[in-house]
Amino acid sequence: MTKSDLIEAVAANMPEHWTKKDVESAVNTIFGAMKHALVSGDRIEIRGLGSFRVKERRPRIGRNPKTGARVDIPARKVPHFTVGKHLKARVEAT
């Protein structure tokens, strides 16, 4: 599902006075708040779906697959999603 598909699905379930533009603005606001929370180092928990948090990856040594040369990979922060038990159970049931 793309962001456009999400907007379409939400717009289909909203009252008629909500335009697609209103729904798009709401979706963008939610995603913006989520981005801001992760950048700030906060954890996001959505009941029934899962949680998002930022994990730190330690520096490591990698290899260039083409040349086999050693490559130093620096430490970095990456977003991480942990699926909730309700979503996991529903996906496994299908």
QUIZI-V791264 format. One record per residue. RES is the residue in one small letter. PSI is psi in radians with two decimals (999 if undefined). Layout:
res,psi
RES,PSI
RES,PSI
This chain:
res,psi
m,2.29
t,3.01
k,-0.69
s,-0.72
d,-0.70
l,-0.77
i,-0.75
e,-0.78
a,-0.73
v,-0.75
a,-0.59
a,-0.42
n,0.07
m,2.76
p,2.77
e,-0.46
h,-0.13
w,2.11
t,2.92
k,-0.60
k,-0.71
d,-0.77
v,-0.73
e,-0.72
s,-0.72
a,-0.78
v,-0.76
n,-0.65
t,-0.75
i,-0.85
f,-0.65
g,-0.72
a,-0.67
m,-0.76
k,-0.79
h,-0.73
a,-0.76
l,-0.71
v,-0.60
s,-0.13
g,0.13
d,2.79
r,2.49
i,2.20
e,2.17
i,1.89
r,2.34
g,-0.24
l,-1.08
g,-2.85
s,2.61
f,2.47
r,2.94
v,2.25
k,2.60
e,2.28
r,2.33
r,2.76
p,2.62
r,3.01
i,2.25
g,-3.12
r,2.43
n,2.07
p,-0.44
k,-0.79
t,-0.33
g,0.07
a,2.60
r,2.40
v,2.19
d,2.15
i,2.06
p,2.87
a,2.60
r,2.91
k,2.40
v,2.53
p,2.54
h,2.36
f,2.31
t,2.13
v,2.50
g,2.76
k,-0.57
h,-0.76
l,-0.74
k,-0.77
a,-0.68
r,-0.66
v,-0.73
e,-0.49
a,-0.31
t,999
